């Protein structure tokens, strides 16, 4: 379990430093079409990181726990993300 937790950090930490130092540059590139996005560059990074860890824990829960918890998480988040018309 420890290896599963820390392996993504090998990629996340260098990308976070790169994103921190290039925050204005990335914001300017993304703001060419939509200027509102400039202030949300860090939010995009954190949402991506949270989604990556969700996928890791979902796979771990399905394979290692051998329970329905992984399937429940998948169905719950899939259904909760659908728009309500």
PDB file of N, CA, C and O in Angstrom:
ATOM      1  N   UNK A   1       0.825  -1.199   0.000  1.00  0.00           N
ATOM      2  CA  UNK A   1       0.000   0.000   0.000  1.00  0.00           C
ATOM      3  C   UNK A   1       0.863   1.254   0.000  1.00  0.00           C
ATOM      4  O   UNK A   1       0.500   2.243  -0.636  1.00  0.00           O
ATOM      5  N   UNK A   2       1.974   1.239   0.684  1.00  0.00           N
ATOM      6  CA  UNK A   2       2.823   2.415   0.759  1.00  0.00           C
ATOM      7  C   UNK A   2       3.401   2.763  -0.608  1.00  0.00           C
ATOM      8  O   UNK A   2       3.489   3.935  -0.973  1.00  0.00           O
ATOM      9  N   UNK A   3       3.793   1.738  -1.358  1.00  0.00           N
ATOM     10  CA  UNK A   3       4.349   1.969  -2.684  1.00  0.00           C
ATOM     11  C   UNK A   3       3.312   2.583  -3.611  1.00  0.00           C
ATOM     12  O   UNK A   3       3.636   3.447  -4.426  1.00  0.00           O
ATOM     13  N   UNK A   4       2.066   2.139  -3.489  1.00  0.00           N
ATOM     14  CA  UNK A   4       0.989   2.672  -4.319  1.00  0.00           C
ATOM     15  C   UNK A   4       0.747   4.144  -3.995  1.00  0.00           C
ATOM     16  O   UNK A   4       0.440   4.932  -4.890  1.00  0.00           O
ATOM     17  N   UNK A   5       0.882   4.518  -2.730  1.00  0.00           N
ATOM     18  CA  UNK A   5       0.660   5.909  -2.337  1.00  0.00           C
ATOM     19  C   UNK A   5       1.762   6.845  -2.816  1.00  0.00           C
ATOM     20  O   UNK A   5       1.489   7.964  -3.251  1.00  0.00           O
ATOM     21  N   UNK A   6       3.000   6.388  -2.735  1.00  0.00           N
ATOM     22  CA  UNK A   6       4.114   7.295  -2.993  1.00  0.00           C
ATOM     23  C   UNK A   6       4.627   7.265  -4.429  1.00  0.00           C
ATOM     24  O   UNK A   6       5.352   8.176  -4.827  1.00  0.00           O
ATOM     25  N   UNK A   7       4.284   6.268  -5.206  1.00  0.00           N
ATOM     26  CA  UNK A   7       4.736   6.215  -6.588  1.00  0.00           C
ATOM     27  C   UNK A   7       4.230   7.404  -7.423  1.00  0.00           C
ATOM     28  O   UNK A   7       5.016   7.977  -8.178  1.00  0.00           O
ATOM     29  N   UNK A   8       2.953   7.796  -7.318  1.00  0.00           N
ATOM     30  CA  UNK A   8       2.515   8.976  -8.081  1.00  0.00           C
ATOM     31  C   UNK A   8       3.209  10.269  -7.645  1.00  0.00           C
ATOM     32  O   UNK A   8       3.335  11.201  -8.440  1.00  0.00           O
ATOM     33  N   UNK A   9       3.658  10.331  -6.394  1.00  0.00           N
ATOM     34  CA  UNK A   9       4.348  11.530  -5.931  1.00  0.00           C
ATOM     35  C   UNK A   9       5.675  11.737  -6.654  1.00  0.00           C
ATOM     36  O   UNK A   9       6.183  12.856  -6.720  1.00  0.00           O
ATOM     37  N   UNK A  10       6.238  10.649  -7.198  1.00  0.00           N
ATOM     38  CA  UNK A  10       7.472  10.767  -7.978  1.00  0.00           C
ATOM     39  C   UNK A  10       7.242  11.657  -9.201  1.00  0.00           C
ATOM     40  O   UNK A  10       8.148  12.376  -9.622  1.00  0.00           O
ATOM     41  N   UNK A  11       6.065  11.613  -9.759  1.00  0.00           N
ATOM     42  CA  UNK A  11       5.722  12.481 -10.888  1.00  0.00           C
ATOM     43  C   UNK A  11       5.066  13.781 -10.451  1.00  0.00           C
ATOM     44  O   UNK A  11       5.291  14.825 -11.063  1.00  0.00           O
ATOM     45  N   UNK A  12       4.261  13.727  -9.404  1.00  0.00           N
ATOM     46  CA  UNK A  12       3.502  14.908  -8.996  1.00  0.00           C
ATOM     47  C   UNK A  12       4.405  16.006  -8.453  1.00  0.00           C
ATOM     48  O   UNK A  12       4.197  17.176  -8.771  1.00  0.00           O
ATOM     49  N   UNK A  13       5.391  15.667  -7.651  1.00  0.00           N
ATOM     50  CA  UNK A  13       6.242  16.690  -7.038  1.00  0.00           C
ATOM     51  C   UNK A  13       7.053  17.462  -8.081  1.00  0.00           C
ATOM     52  O   UNK A  13       7.069  18.691  -8.017  1.00  0.00           O
ATOM     53  N   UNK A  14       7.728  16.814  -9.037  1.00  0.00           N
ATOM     54  CA  UNK A  14       8.431  17.612 -10.058  1.00  0.00           C
ATOM     55  C   UNK A  14       7.489  18.447 -10.927  1.00  0.00           C
ATOM     56  O   UNK A  14       7.821  19.570 -11.305  1.00  0.00           O
ATOM     57  N   UNK A  15       6.319  17.897 -11.242  1.00  0.00           N
ATOM     58  CA  UNK A  15       5.357  18.661 -12.038  1.00  0.00           C
ATOM     59  C   UNK A  15       4.817  19.839 -11.233  1.00  0.00           C
ATOM     60  O   UNK A  15       4.550  20.900 -11.797  1.00  0.00           O
ATOM     61  N   UNK A  16       4.653  19.667  -9.920  1.00  0.00           N
ATOM     62  CA  UNK A  16       4.196  20.770  -9.068  1.00  0.00           C
ATOM     63  C   UNK A  16       5.231  21.893  -9.028  1.00  0.00           C
ATOM     64  O   UNK A  16       4.869  23.067  -9.107  1.00  0.00           O
ATOM     65  N   UNK A  17       6.517  21.546  -8.906  1.00  0.00           N
ATOM     66  CA  UNK A  17       7.555  22.579  -8.930  1.00  0.00           C
ATOM     67  C   UNK A  17       7.602  23.286 -10.277  1.00  0.00           C
ATOM     68  O   UNK A  17       7.739  24.508 -10.332  1.00  0.00           O
ATOM     69  N   UNK A  18       7.492  22.542 -11.340  1.00  0.00           N
ATOM     70  CA  UNK A  18       7.473  23.138 -12.672  1.00  0.00           C
ATOM     71  C   UNK A  18       6.272  24.061 -12.833  1.00  0.00           C
ATOM     72  O   UNK A  18       6.391  25.164 -13.366  1.00  0.00           O
ATOM     73  N   UNK A  19       5.122  23.602 -12.371  1.00  0.00           N
ATOM     74  CA  UNK A  19       3.913  24.412 -12.453  1.00  0.00           C
ATOM     75  C   UNK A  19       3.999  25.652 -11.563  1.00  0.00           C
ATOM     76  O   UNK A  19       3.483  26.709 -11.925  1.00  0.00           O
ATOM     77  N   UNK A  20       4.640  25.532 -10.415  1.00  0.00           N
ATOM     78  CA  UNK A  20       4.784  26.678  -9.520  1.00  0.00           C
ATOM     79  C   UNK A  20       5.634  27.772 -10.155  1.00  0.00           C
ATOM     80  O   UNK A  20       5.277  28.950 -10.110  1.00  0.00           O
ATOM     81  N   UNK A  21       6.759  27.379 -10.745  1.00  0.00           N
ATOM     82  CA  UNK A  21       7.643  28.376 -11.334  1.00  0.00           C
ATOM     83  C   UNK A  21       7.148  28.894 -12.676  1.00  0.00           C
ATOM     84  O   UNK A  21       7.509  29.999 -13.082  1.00  0.00           O
ATOM     85  N   UNK A  22       6.334  28.119 -13.361  1.00  0.00           N
ATOM     86  CA  UNK A  22       5.816  28.532 -14.669  1.00  0.00           C
ATOM     87  C   UNK A  22       4.334  28.885 -14.592  1.00  0.00           C
ATOM     88  O   UNK A  22       3.632  28.821 -15.601  1.00  0.00           O
ATOM     89  N   UNK A  23       3.852  29.252 -13.417  1.00  0.00           N
ATOM     90  CA  UNK A  23       2.434  29.519 -13.220  1.00  0.00           C
ATOM     91  C   UNK A  23       1.940  30.655 -14.124  1.00  0.00           C
ATOM     92  O   UNK A  23       0.893  30.522 -14.758  1.00  0.00           O
ATOM     93  N   UNK A  24       2.666  31.750 -14.189  1.00  0.00           N
ATOM     94  CA  UNK A  24       2.241  32.868 -15.031  1.00  0.00           C
ATOM     95  C   UNK A  24       2.278  32.498 -16.511  1.00  0.00           C
ATOM     96  O   UNK A  24       1.374  32.856 -17.266  1.00  0.00           O
ATOM     97  N   UNK A  25       3.312  31.788 -16.919  1.00  0.00           N
ATOM     98  CA  UNK A  25       3.432  31.383 -18.319  1.00  0.00           C
ATOM     99  C   UNK A  25       2.286  30.446 -18.718  1.00  0.00           C
ATOM    100  O   UNK A  25       1.679  30.618 -19.775  1.00  0.00           O
ATOM    101  N   UNK A  26       1.996  29.459 -17.871  1.00  0.00           N
ATOM    102  CA  UNK A  26       0.893  28.531 -18.154  1.00  0.00           C
ATOM    103  C   UNK A  26      -0.440  29.274 -18.142  1.00  0.00           C
ATOM    104  O   UNK A  26      -1.303  29.024 -18.983  1.00  0.00           O
ATOM    105  N   UNK A  27      -0.605  30.181 -17.195  1.00  0.00           N
ATOM    106  CA  UNK A  27      -1.831  30.974 -17.131  1.00  0.00           C
ATOM    107  C   UNK A  27      -2.024  31.833 -18.360  1.00  0.00           C
ATOM    108  O   UNK A  27      -3.146  31.965 -18.850  1.00  0.00           O
ATOM    109  N   UNK A  28      -0.948  32.422 -18.871  1.00  0.00           N
ATOM    110  CA  UNK A  28      -1.065  33.241 -20.081  1.00  0.00           C
ATOM    111  C   UNK A  28      -1.403  32.402 -21.302  1.00  0.00           C
ATOM    112  O   UNK A  28      -2.172  32.839 -22.158  1.00  0.00           O
ATOM    113  N   UNK A  29      -0.839  31.207 -21.393  1.00  0.00           N
ATOM    114  CA  UNK A  29      -1.161  30.330 -22.524  1.00  0.00           C
ATOM    115  C   UNK A  29      -2.624  29.914 -22.477  1.00  0.00           C
ATOM    116  O   UNK A  29      -3.318  29.944 -23.494  1.00  0.00           O
ATOM    117  N   UNK A  30      -3.091  29.527 -21.297  1.00  0.00           N
ATOM    118  CA  UNK A  30      -4.482  29.098 -21.177  1.00  0.00           C
ATOM    119  C   UNK A  30      -5.461  30.263 -21.315  1.00  0.00           C
ATOM    120  O   UNK A  30      -6.613  30.057 -21.698  1.00  0.00           O
ATOM    121  N   UNK A  31      -5.020  31.479 -21.007  1.00  0.00           N
ATOM    122  CA  UNK A  31      -5.905  32.643 -21.042  1.00  0.00           C
ATOM    123  C   UNK A  31      -6.036  33.250 -22.434  1.00  0.00           C
ATOM    124  O   UNK A  31      -6.749  34.240 -22.597  1.00  0.00           O
ATOM    125  N   UNK A  32      -5.380  32.697 -23.430  1.00  0.00           N
ATOM    126  CA  UNK A  32      -5.526  33.236 -24.780  1.00  0.00           C
ATOM    127  C   UNK A  32      -6.965  33.160 -25.269  1.00  0.00           C
ATOM    128  O   UNK A  32      -7.462  34.102 -25.886  1.00  0.00           O
ATOM    129  N   UNK A  33      -7.629  32.057 -25.001  1.00  0.00           N
ATOM    130  CA  UNK A  33      -9.014  31.897 -25.437  1.00  0.00           C
ATOM    131  C   UNK A  33     -10.019  32.276 -24.359  1.00  0.00           C
ATOM    132  O   UNK A  33     -11.111  32.753 -24.667  1.00  0.00           O
ATOM    133  N   UNK A  34      -9.655  32.067 -23.097  1.00  0.00           N
ATOM    134  CA  UNK A  34     -10.579  32.340 -22.004  1.00  0.00           C
ATOM    135  C   UNK A  34      -9.807  32.990 -20.851  1.00  0.00           C
ATOM    136  O   UNK A  34      -9.102  32.288 -20.127  1.00  0.00           O
ATOM    137  N   UNK A  35      -9.918  34.297 -20.662  1.00  0.00           N
ATOM    138  CA  UNK A  35      -9.120  34.990 -19.639  1.00  0.00           C
ATOM    139  C   UNK A  35      -9.463  34.601 -18.199  1.00  0.00           C
ATOM    140  O   UNK A  35      -8.663  34.838 -17.294  1.00  0.00           O
ATOM    141  N   UNK A  36     -10.621  34.016 -17.976  1.00  0.00           N
ATOM    142  CA  UNK A  36     -11.009  33.645 -16.612  1.00  0.00           C
ATOM    143  C   UNK A  36     -10.134  32.512 -16.084  1.00  0.00           C
ATOM    144  O   UNK A  36      -9.944  32.390 -14.874  1.00  0.00           O
ATOM    145  N   UNK A  37      -9.607  31.692 -16.969  1.00  0.00           N
ATOM    146  CA  UNK A  37      -8.851  30.499 -16.582  1.00  0.00           C
ATOM    147  C   UNK A  37      -7.543  30.857 -15.893  1.00  0.00           C
ATOM    148  O   UNK A  37      -7.019  30.043 -15.132  1.00  0.00           O
ATOM    149  N   UNK A  38      -7.003  32.034 -16.130  1.00  0.00           N
ATOM    150  CA  UNK A  38      -5.690  32.418 -15.600  1.00  0.00           C
ATOM    151  C   UNK A  38      -5.587  32.246 -14.090  1.00  0.00           C
ATOM    152  O   UNK A  38      -4.548  31.819 -13.586  1.00  0.00           O
ATOM    153  N   UNK A  39      -6.636  32.569 -13.375  1.00  0.00           N
ATOM    154  CA  UNK A  39      -6.568  32.486 -11.911  1.00  0.00           C
ATOM    155  C   UNK A  39      -6.837  31.085 -11.375  1.00  0.00           C
ATOM    156  O   UNK A  39      -6.770  30.866 -10.166  1.00  0.00           O
ATOM    157  N   UNK A  40      -7.139  30.139 -12.250  1.00  0.00           N
ATOM    158  CA  UNK A  40      -7.467  28.786 -11.798  1.00  0.00           C
ATOM    159  C   UNK A  40      -6.426  27.747 -12.211  1.00  0.00           C
ATOM    160  O   UNK A  40      -6.746  26.559 -12.264  1.00  0.00           O
ATOM    161  N   UNK A  41      -5.220  28.146 -12.497  1.00  0.00           N
ATOM    162  CA  UNK A  41      -4.191  27.196 -12.922  1.00  0.00           C
ATOM    163  C   UNK A  41      -3.886  26.194 -11.818  1.00  0.00           C
ATOM    164  O   UNK A  41      -3.750  25.002 -12.093  1.00  0.00           O
ATOM    165  N   UNK A  42      -3.776  26.652 -10.574  1.00  0.00           N
ATOM    166  CA  UNK A  42      -3.501  25.730  -9.474  1.00  0.00           C
ATOM    167  C   UNK A  42      -4.673  24.802  -9.218  1.00  0.00           C
ATOM    168  O   UNK A  42      -4.475  23.648  -8.836  1.00  0.00           O
ATOM    169  N   UNK A  43      -5.889  25.286  -9.421  1.00  0.00           N
ATOM    170  CA  UNK A  43      -7.053  24.430  -9.227  1.00  0.00           C
ATOM    171  C   UNK A  43      -7.054  23.285 -10.236  1.00  0.00           C
ATOM    172  O   UNK A  43      -7.416  22.157  -9.901  1.00  0.00           O
ATOM    173  N   UNK A  44      -6.654  23.574 -11.453  1.00  0.00           N
ATOM    174  CA  UNK A  44      -6.579  22.532 -12.479  1.00  0.00           C
ATOM    175  C   UNK A  44      -5.579  21.464 -12.060  1.00  0.00           C
ATOM    176  O   UNK A  44      -5.838  20.271 -12.223  1.00  0.00           O
ATOM    177  N   UNK A  45      -4.451  21.879 -11.528  1.00  0.00           N
ATOM    178  CA  UNK A  45      -3.434  20.925 -11.071  1.00  0.00           C
ATOM    179  C   UNK A  45      -3.954  20.072  -9.927  1.00  0.00           C
ATOM    180  O   UNK A  45      -3.780  18.853  -9.945  1.00  0.00           O
ATOM    181  N   UNK A  46      -4.588  20.682  -8.932  1.00  0.00           N
ATOM    182  CA  UNK A  46      -5.071  19.923  -7.777  1.00  0.00           C
ATOM    183  C   UNK A  46      -6.217  18.978  -8.136  1.00  0.00           C
ATOM    184  O   UNK A  46      -6.304  17.879  -7.588  1.00  0.00           O
ATOM    185  N   UNK A  47      -7.087  19.389  -9.041  1.00  0.00           N
ATOM    186  CA  UNK A  47      -8.164  18.493  -9.482  1.00  0.00           C
ATOM    187  C   UNK A  47      -7.580  17.295 -10.211  1.00  0.00           C
ATOM    188  O   UNK A  47      -8.034  16.167 -10.019  1.00  0.00           O
ATOM    189  N   UNK A  48      -6.582  17.531 -11.042  1.00  0.00           N
ATOM    190  CA  UNK A  48      -5.921  16.418 -11.722  1.00  0.00           C
ATOM    191  C   UNK A  48      -5.253  15.468 -10.749  1.00  0.00           C
ATOM    192  O   UNK A  48      -5.314  14.251 -10.927  1.00  0.00           O
ATOM    193  N   UNK A  49      -4.616  16.008  -9.726  1.00  0.00           N
ATOM    194  CA  UNK A  49      -3.974  15.178  -8.714  1.00  0.00           C
ATOM    195  C   UNK A  49      -5.008  14.370  -7.937  1.00  0.00           C
ATOM    196  O   UNK A  49      -4.792  13.189  -7.667  1.00  0.00           O
ATOM    197  N   UNK A  50      -6.121  14.987  -7.577  1.00  0.00           N
ATOM    198  CA  UNK A  50      -7.171  14.276  -6.850  1.00  0.00           C
ATOM    199  C   UNK A  50      -7.787  13.173  -7.706  1.00  0.00           C
ATOM    200  O   UNK A  50      -8.094  12.094  -7.200  1.00  0.00           O
ATOM    201  N   UNK A  51      -7.969  13.435  -8.986  1.00  0.00           N
ATOM    202  CA  UNK A  51      -8.515  12.408  -9.873  1.00  0.00           C
ATOM    203  C   UNK A  51      -7.550  11.238 -10.023  1.00  0.00           C
ATOM    204  O   UNK A  51      -7.974  10.084 -10.085  1.00  0.00           O
ATOM    205  N   UNK A  52      -6.267  11.531 -10.080  1.00  0.00           N
ATOM    206  CA  UNK A  52      -5.280  10.455 -10.193  1.00  0.00           C
ATOM    207  C   UNK A  52      -5.287   9.583  -8.950  1.00  0.00           C
ATOM    208  O   UNK A  52      -5.250   8.357  -9.051  1.00  0.00           O
ATOM    209  N   UNK A  53      -5.334  10.205  -7.777  1.00  0.00           N
ATOM    210  CA  UNK A  53      -5.370   9.415  -6.551  1.00  0.00           C
ATOM    211  C   UNK A  53      -6.691   8.657  -6.405  1.00  0.00           C
ATOM    212  O   UNK A  53      -6.707   7.563  -5.841  1.00  0.00           O
ATOM    213  N   UNK A  54      -7.781   9.207  -6.895  1.00  0.00           N
ATOM    214  CA  UNK A  54      -9.040   8.464  -6.871  1.00  0.00           C
ATOM    215  C   UNK A  54      -8.922   7.203  -7.716  1.00  0.00           C
ATOM    216  O   UNK A  54      -9.371   6.138  -7.293  1.00  0.00           O
ATOM    217  N   UNK A  55      -8.329   7.301  -8.894  1.00  0.00           N
ATOM    218  CA  UNK A  55      -8.161   6.126  -9.750  1.00  0.00           C
ATOM    219  C   UNK A  55      -7.276   5.080  -9.076  1.00  0.00           C
ATOM    220  O   UNK A  55      -7.539   3.883  -9.184  1.00  0.00           O
ATOM    221  N   UNK A  56      -6.244   5.521  -8.391  1.00  0.00           N
ATOM    222  CA  UNK A  56      -5.356   4.585  -7.696  1.00  0.00           C
ATOM    223  C   UNK A  56      -6.104   3.866  -6.577  1.00  0.00           C
ATOM    224  O   UNK A  56      -6.029   2.642  -6.469  1.00  0.00           O
ATOM    225  N   UNK A  57      -6.820   4.614  -5.750  1.00  0.00           N
ATOM    226  CA  UNK A  57      -7.537   3.983  -4.647  1.00  0.00           C
ATOM    227  C   UNK A  57      -8.699   3.134  -5.137  1.00  0.00           C
ATOM    228  O   UNK A  57      -9.027   2.120  -4.521  1.00  0.00           O
ATOM    229  N   UNK A  58      -9.327   3.534  -6.239  1.00  0.00           N
ATOM    230  CA  UNK A  58     -10.400   2.717  -6.811  1.00  0.00           C
ATOM    231  C   UNK A  58      -9.848   1.374  -7.263  1.00  0.00           C
ATOM    232  O   UNK A  58     -10.432   0.334  -6.956  1.00  0.00           O
ATOM    233  N   UNK A  59      -8.740   1.379  -7.983  1.00  0.00           N
ATOM    234  CA  UNK A  59      -8.141   0.123  -8.438  1.00  0.00           C
ATOM    235  C   UNK A  59      -7.687  -0.720  -7.254  1.00  0.00           C
ATOM    236  O   UNK A  59      -7.852  -1.940  -7.266  1.00  0.00           O
ATOM    237  N   UNK A  60      -7.121  -0.091  -6.241  1.00  0.00           N
ATOM    238  CA  UNK A  60      -6.674  -0.824  -5.061  1.00  0.00           C
ATOM    239  C   UNK A  60      -7.858  -1.444  -4.326  1.00  0.00           C
ATOM    240  O   UNK A  60      -7.784  -2.590  -3.884  1.00  0.00           O
ATOM    241  N   UNK A  61      -8.937  -0.699  -4.197  1.00  0.00           N
ATOM    242  CA  UNK A  61     -10.106  -1.205  -3.483  1.00  0.00           C
ATOM    243  C   UNK A  61     -10.741  -2.374  -4.227  1.00  0.00           C
ATOM    244  O   UNK A  61     -11.223  -3.319  -3.602  1.00  0.00           O
ATOM    245  N   UNK A  62     -10.746  -2.317  -5.533  1.00  0.00           N
ATOM    246  CA  UNK A  62     -11.349  -3.414  -6.295  1.00  0.00           C
ATOM    247  C   UNK A  62     -10.502  -4.676  -6.257  1.00  0.00           C
ATOM    248  O   UNK A  62     -11.036  -5.779  -6.138  1.00  0.00           O
ATOM    249  N   UNK A  63      -9.207  -4.525  -6.355  1.00  0.00           N
ATOM    250  CA  UNK A  63      -8.343  -5.696  -6.476  1.00  0.00           C
ATOM    251  C   UNK A  63      -7.944  -6.255  -5.117  1.00  0.00           C
ATOM    252  O   UNK A  63      -8.052  -7.461  -4.895  1.00  0.00           O
ATOM    253  N   UNK A  64      -7.490  -5.411  -4.213  1.00  0.00           N
ATOM    254  CA  UNK A  64      -6.928  -5.890  -2.948  1.00  0.00           C
ATOM    255  C   UNK A  64      -7.991  -6.184  -1.896  1.00  0.00           C
ATOM    256  O   UNK A  64      -7.873  -7.160  -1.156  1.00  0.00           O
ATOM    257  N   UNK A  65      -8.999  -5.372  -1.823  1.00  0.00           N
ATOM    258  CA  UNK A  65      -9.988  -5.574  -0.778  1.00  0.00           C
ATOM    259  C   UNK A  65     -10.976  -6.676  -1.130  1.00  0.00           C
ATOM    260  O   UNK A  65     -11.624  -7.235  -0.245  1.00  0.00           O
ATOM    261  N   UNK A  66     -11.095  -6.990  -2.402  1.00  0.00           N
ATOM    262  CA  UNK A  66     -12.003  -8.028  -2.891  1.00  0.00           C
ATOM    263  C   UNK A  66     -13.404  -7.829  -2.312  1.00  0.00           C
ATOM    264  O   UNK A  66     -14.033  -8.759  -1.807  1.00  0.00           O
ATOM    265  N   UNK A  67     -13.858  -6.603  -2.404  1.00  0.00           N
ATOM    266  CA  UNK A  67     -15.179  -6.285  -1.887  1.00  0.00           C
ATOM    267  C   UNK A  67     -15.923  -5.451  -2.924  1.00  0.00           C
ATOM    268  O   UNK A  67     -15.412  -5.175  -4.010  1.00  0.00           O
ATOM    269  N   UNK A  68     -17.115  -5.065  -2.570  1.00  0.00           N
ATOM    270  CA  UNK A  68     -17.901  -4.249  -3.485  1.00  0.00           C
ATOM    271  C   UNK A  68     -17.659  -2.761  -3.269  1.00  0.00           C
ATOM    272  O   UNK A  68     -18.285  -1.934  -3.931  1.00  0.00           O
ATOM    273  N   UNK A  69     -16.760  -2.406  -2.354  1.00  0.00           N
ATOM    274  CA  UNK A  69     -16.506  -0.995  -2.057  1.00  0.00           C
ATOM    275  C   UNK A  69     -15.999  -0.250  -3.291  1.00  0.00           C
ATOM    276  O   UNK A  69     -16.416   0.881  -3.545  1.00  0.00           O
ATOM    277  N   UNK A  70     -15.105  -0.873  -4.058  1.00  0.00           N
ATOM    278  CA  UNK A  70     -14.597  -0.239  -5.278  1.00  0.00           C
ATOM    279  C   UNK A  70     -15.692  -0.024  -6.295  1.00  0.00           C
ATOM    280  O   UNK A  70     -15.762   1.033  -6.923  1.00  0.00           O
ATOM    281  N   UNK A  71     -16.553  -1.020  -6.466  1.00  0.00           N
ATOM    282  CA  UNK A  71     -17.670  -0.865  -7.401  1.00  0.00           C
ATOM    283  C   UNK A  71     -18.647   0.200  -6.922  1.00  0.00           C
ATOM    284  O   UNK A  71     -19.192   0.956  -7.725  1.00  0.00           O
ATOM    285  N   UNK A  72     -18.867   0.257  -5.617  1.00  0.00           N
ATOM    286  CA  UNK A  72     -19.747   1.282  -5.068  1.00  0.00           C
ATOM    287  C   UNK A  72     -19.194   2.677  -5.338  1.00  0.00           C
ATOM    288  O   UNK A  72     -19.931   3.571  -5.754  1.00  0.00           O
ATOM    289  N   UNK A  73     -17.882   2.866  -5.098  1.00  0.00           N
ATOM    290  CA  UNK A  73     -17.273   4.179  -5.350  1.00  0.00           C
ATOM    291  C   UNK A  73     -17.411   4.556  -6.816  1.00  0.00           C
ATOM    292  O   UNK A  73     -17.739   5.699  -7.134  1.00  0.00           O
ATOM    293  N   UNK A  74     -17.165   3.610  -7.706  1.00  0.00           N
ATOM    294  CA  UNK A  74     -17.249   3.906  -9.137  1.00  0.00           C
ATOM    295  C   UNK A  74     -18.666   4.318  -9.523  1.00  0.00           C
ATOM    296  O   UNK A  74     -18.856   5.336 -10.189  1.00  0.00           O
ATOM    297  N   UNK A  75     -19.657   3.538  -9.110  1.00  0.00           N
ATOM    298  CA  UNK A  75     -21.038   3.849  -9.474  1.00  0.00           C
ATOM    299  C   UNK A  75     -21.522   5.129  -8.808  1.00  0.00           C
ATOM    300  O   UNK A  75     -22.235   5.916  -9.430  1.00  0.00           O
ATOM    301  N   UNK A  76     -21.147   5.346  -7.562  1.00  0.00           N
ATOM    302  CA  UNK A  76     -21.588   6.537  -6.850  1.00  0.00           C
ATOM    303  C   UNK A  76     -21.053   7.797  -7.507  1.00  0.00           C
ATOM    304  O   UNK A  76     -21.809   8.738  -7.749  1.00  0.00           O
ATOM    305  N   UNK A  77     -19.734   7.827  -7.805  1.00  0.00           N
ATOM    306  CA  UNK A  77     -19.166   9.020  -8.400  1.00  0.00           C
ATOM    307  C   UNK A  77     -19.588   9.186  -9.854  1.00  0.00           C
ATOM    308  O   UNK A  77     -19.694  10.313 -10.339  1.00  0.00           O
ATOM    309  N   UNK A  78     -19.829   8.091 -10.549  1.00  0.00           N
ATOM    310  CA  UNK A  78     -20.301   8.204 -11.937  1.00  0.00           C
ATOM    311  C   UNK A  78     -21.724   8.772 -11.955  1.00  0.00           C
ATOM    312  O   UNK A  78     -22.037   9.633 -12.778  1.00  0.00           O
ATOM    313  N   UNK A  79     -22.572   8.302 -11.065  1.00  0.00           N
ATOM    314  CA  UNK A  79     -23.950   8.786 -11.027  1.00  0.00           C
ATOM    315  C   UNK A  79     -24.045  10.211 -10.468  1.00  0.00           C
ATOM    316  O   UNK A  79     -24.889  10.996 -10.900  1.00  0.00           O
ATOM    317  N   UNK A  80     -23.186  10.538  -9.517  1.00  0.00           N
ATOM    318  CA  UNK A  80     -23.262  11.873  -8.923  1.00  0.00           C
ATOM    319  C   UNK A  80     -22.700  12.946  -9.845  1.00  0.00           C
ATOM    320  O   UNK A  80     -22.987  14.129  -9.661  1.00  0.00           O
ATOM    321  N   UNK A  81     -21.909  12.552 -10.826  1.00  0.00           N
ATOM    322  CA  UNK A  81     -21.355  13.547 -11.744  1.00  0.00           C
ATOM    323  C   UNK A  81     -22.235  13.822 -12.945  1.00  0.00           C
ATOM    324  O   UNK A  81     -21.942  14.728 -13.726  1.00  0.00           O
ATOM    325  N   UNK A  82     -23.320  13.054 -13.115  1.00  0.00           N
ATOM    326  CA  UNK A  82     -24.226  13.289 -14.234  1.00  0.00           C
ATOM    327  C   UNK A  82     -25.074  14.521 -13.959  1.00  0.00           C
ATOM    328  O   UNK A  82     -25.487  14.760 -12.824  1.00  0.00           O
ATOM    329  N   UNK A  83     -25.329  15.299 -15.002  1.00  0.00           N
ATOM    330  CA  UNK A  83     -26.181  16.478 -14.792  1.00  0.00           C
ATOM    331  C   UNK A  83     -27.633  16.070 -14.534  1.00  0.00           C
ATOM    332  O   UNK A  83     -28.107  15.069 -15.071  1.00  0.00           O
ATOM    333  N   UNK A  84     -28.325  16.843 -13.717  1.00  0.00           N
ATOM    334  CA  UNK A  84     -29.720  16.597 -13.410  1.00  0.00           C
ATOM    335  C   UNK A  84     -30.585  17.440 -14.341  1.00  0.00           C
ATOM    336  O   UNK A  84     -30.664  18.659 -14.193  1.00  0.00           O
ATOM    337  N   UNK A  85     -31.214  16.800 -15.276  1.00  0.00           N
ATOM    338  CA  UNK A  85     -32.090  17.531 -16.217  1.00  0.00           C
ATOM    339  C   UNK A  85     -33.514  17.432 -15.785  1.00  0.00           C
ATOM    340  O   UNK A  85     -34.399  17.978 -16.444  1.00  0.00           O
TER     341      UNK A  85
END
